[in-house]
């Protein structure tokens, strides 16, 4: 682990927070004339005491299957985006970037996504099959051919690719909406619980 990562982890740790709280009390005591001339030593000692006496961070070693699966999908998505960078027209790149943003939002809800195998399958296939297949087929066409609308065809290969990306985006947004509806329902359930418990709540979403 890099030193900077260790420093950041310590800054947010229970030990550092406890030490800072006690050190702050020492500074307050100094302001009220209670710490004497050796107040810097008192402050440092209080910080050390807080850091030493604070309970250790809870260790979490188990990784859920959902986190493993979504982490692998996120890596595959990032690898795909790196491979296509700069190789497609700007409108295609923008469409893929928008689609990737939706996918990342869904992957961030690992447990909710894994709870629905159908939704997880859609996301997985989009990253590993549907999206690469569409982009690959387009990339293997000569650029001039891809941009030209052929006789008897409704749209050019370029337009066809954009249409396919739009379909993928729409499908993934349906998955995202379903996942977020689950989060909303959890909030509504919490609101009902609080109303039952305390006789009213401002958490009602209507």
C-alpha positions as CSV (number, residue, x, y, z in Angstrom):
1,X,0.0,0.0,0.0
2,X,1.4,3.5,-0.9
3,X,2.4,5.8,1.9
4,X,-0.2,8.4,0.8
5,X,-3.0,5.7,1.1
6,X,-1.8,4.8,4.5
7,X,-1.8,8.4,5.6
8,X,-5.3,9.0,4.2
9,X,-6.6,5.8,5.9
10,X,-5.1,6.9,9.3
11,X,-6.6,10.4,9.0
12,X,-10.0,8.9,8.8
13,X,-9.4,6.3,11.4
14,X,-11.1,6.1,14.8
15,X,-7.7,6.5,16.5
16,X,-6.9,9.8,14.8
17,X,-10.4,11.1,15.4
18,X,-10.2,10.2,19.1
19,X,-6.8,11.7,19.4
20,X,-7.9,14.9,17.8
21,X,-10.9,15.2,20.1
22,X,-8.7,14.9,23.2
23,X,-6.1,17.3,21.7
24,X,-8.8,19.8,21.1
25,X,-9.9,19.5,24.7
26,X,-6.3,20.3,25.7
27,X,-6.3,23.4,23.5
28,X,-9.6,24.5,25.2
29,X,-8.0,23.9,28.6
30,X,-5.0,26.1,27.5
31,X,-7.3,28.9,26.4
32,X,-8.9,28.9,29.9
33,X,-5.5,28.9,31.5
34,X,-5.7,25.3,32.8
35,X,-2.8,23.7,30.9
36,X,0.0,25.9,32.2
37,X,3.2,26.6,30.4
38,X,3.6,23.1,29.1
39,X,0.4,23.1,27.2
40,X,2.0,21.8,24.0
41,X,3.1,18.7,25.9
42,X,-0.4,18.3,27.4
43,X,-2.0,18.6,24.0
44,X,0.4,16.0,22.5
45,X,-0.1,13.7,25.4
46,X,-3.8,13.9,25.1
47,X,-3.7,13.2,21.4
48,X,-1.5,10.1,22.1
49,X,-3.8,8.9,24.8
50,X,-6.8,9.2,22.6
51,X,-5.0,7.4,19.7
52,X,-3.9,4.6,22.0
53,X,-7.1,4.1,23.9
54,X,-9.5,4.3,20.9
55,X,-10.9,0.9,19.8
56,X,-9.3,-0.6,16.7
57,X,-10.9,-0.4,13.3
58,X,-13.3,-3.2,12.5
59,X,-11.7,-5.6,10.1
60,X,-13.7,-6.7,7.2
61,X,-12.2,-9.6,5.2
62,X,-15.2,-11.2,3.7
63,X,-16.1,-10.0,0.2
64,X,-19.5,-10.7,-1.1
65,X,-20.1,-12.6,-4.4
66,X,-21.9,-9.5,-5.7
67,X,-18.9,-7.3,-5.1
68,X,-16.6,-9.8,-6.8
69,X,-18.9,-10.0,-9.9
70,X,-19.5,-6.2,-10.2
71,X,-15.8,-5.5,-9.7
72,X,-14.9,-7.8,-12.5
73,X,-17.5,-6.2,-14.7
74,X,-16.2,-2.7,-13.9
75,X,-12.7,-3.8,-14.9
76,X,-14.0,-5.2,-18.2
77,X,-15.8,-2.0,-18.9
78,X,-12.7,0.1,-18.2
79,X,-10.6,-2.2,-20.4
80,X,-13.1,-1.8,-23.3
81,X,-13.2,2.0,-23.0
82,X,-9.4,2.1,-23.1
83,X,-9.4,0.0,-26.3
84,X,-11.8,2.1,-28.2
85,X,-10.5,5.5,-27.0
86,X,-9.9,7.8,-30.0
87,X,-10.9,5.1,-32.6
88,X,-14.5,6.2,-33.2
89,X,-16.3,9.4,-34.3
90,X,-17.0,11.9,-31.5
91,X,-20.8,11.2,-31.5
92,X,-20.1,7.5,-31.0
93,X,-17.6,8.2,-28.3
94,X,-20.1,10.4,-26.5
95,X,-22.9,7.8,-26.8
96,X,-20.6,5.1,-25.3
97,X,-19.5,7.4,-22.5
98,X,-23.1,8.1,-21.6
99,X,-23.9,4.4,-21.6
100,X,-20.8,3.7,-19.5
101,X,-21.9,6.3,-16.9
102,X,-25.3,4.5,-16.6
103,X,-23.5,1.1,-16.2
104,X,-21.2,2.4,-13.5
105,X,-24.1,3.8,-11.5
106,X,-25.7,0.3,-11.7
107,X,-22.5,-1.5,-10.8
108,X,-22.2,0.7,-7.7
109,X,-25.3,-1.0,-6.3
110,X,-23.7,-4.4,-6.2
111,X,-26.1,-6.2,-3.8
112,X,-29.2,-4.8,-5.4
113,X,-28.0,-5.8,-8.9
114,X,-27.0,-9.3,-7.8
115,X,-30.4,-9.8,-6.2
116,X,-31.9,-9.9,-9.8
117,X,-30.1,-12.4,-12.0
118,X,-31.9,-11.1,-15.1
119,X,-30.7,-7.5,-14.5
120,X,-27.2,-8.7,-13.8
121,X,-27.2,-10.7,-17.0
122,X,-28.3,-7.7,-19.0
123,X,-25.4,-5.6,-17.6
124,X,-22.9,-8.4,-18.0
125,X,-23.8,-9.2,-21.6
126,X,-23.9,-5.5,-22.5
127,X,-20.3,-5.0,-21.2
128,X,-18.9,-8.3,-22.5
129,X,-20.9,-9.1,-25.6
130,X,-23.5,-6.6,-26.9
131,X,-21.5,-3.4,-26.8
132,X,-18.2,-4.9,-28.0
133,X,-19.9,-6.7,-30.9
134,X,-21.6,-3.5,-32.2
135,X,-18.4,-1.5,-31.9
136,X,-16.3,-4.2,-33.5
137,X,-18.5,-4.6,-36.5
138,X,-18.5,-0.9,-37.1
139,X,-14.7,-0.5,-36.6
140,X,-14.0,-3.2,-39.3
141,X,-15.8,-1.1,-41.9
142,X,-13.9,1.4,-44.0
143,X,-14.8,4.9,-42.6
144,X,-16.2,6.2,-45.9
145,X,-18.4,3.2,-46.3
146,X,-19.7,3.4,-42.7
147,X,-20.7,7.0,-43.2
148,X,-22.5,6.6,-46.5
149,X,-26.1,5.6,-46.7
150,X,-26.5,2.8,-49.3
151,X,-29.3,2.6,-51.8
152,X,-32.3,0.7,-50.4
153,X,-31.2,1.1,-46.8
154,X,-32.9,3.3,-44.2
155,X,-29.6,4.4,-42.6
156,X,-25.9,4.2,-42.9
157,X,-23.7,1.9,-40.8
158,X,-22.8,5.0,-38.7
159,X,-26.5,5.7,-38.0
160,X,-27.1,2.0,-37.4
161,X,-24.4,1.9,-34.7
162,X,-25.9,5.0,-33.0
163,X,-29.3,3.4,-33.0
164,X,-27.9,0.2,-31.4
165,X,-26.1,2.3,-28.8
166,X,-29.4,4.1,-28.1
167,X,-31.2,0.7,-27.6
168,X,-28.5,-0.5,-25.2
169,X,-28.7,2.8,-23.3
170,X,-32.5,2.6,-23.0
171,X,-32.2,-1.0,-21.7
172,X,-29.6,-0.2,-19.1
173,X,-31.6,2.8,-17.9
174,X,-34.5,0.5,-17.3
175,X,-32.2,-1.7,-15.2
176,X,-31.0,1.4,-13.4
177,X,-34.5,2.6,-12.7
178,X,-35.5,-0.8,-11.3
179,X,-32.4,-0.8,-9.0
180,X,-33.1,2.8,-7.8
181,X,-36.8,2.0,-7.2
182,X,-35.6,-0.6,-4.8
183,X,-33.6,2.1,-3.0
184,X,-36.6,4.3,-3.0
185,X,-38.8,1.6,-1.6
186,X,-36.3,1.0,1.2
187,X,-36.6,4.7,2.1
188,X,-40.4,4.5,2.0
189,X,-40.3,1.4,4.3
190,X,-38.0,3.3,6.7
191,X,-40.5,6.2,6.7
192,X,-43.4,3.9,7.6
193,X,-41.3,2.4,10.4
194,X,-40.5,5.8,11.8
195,X,-44.1,6.9,11.6
196,X,-45.2,3.8,13.4
197,X,-42.4,4.3,16.0
198,X,-42.6,8.0,16.6
199,X,-46.1,9.0,15.4
200,X,-45.0,10.9,12.3
201,X,-42.2,11.5,9.9
202,X,-41.1,14.1,7.3
203,X,-39.5,11.3,5.2
204,X,-42.6,10.6,3.2
205,X,-41.9,10.9,-0.5
206,X,-45.5,11.3,-1.3
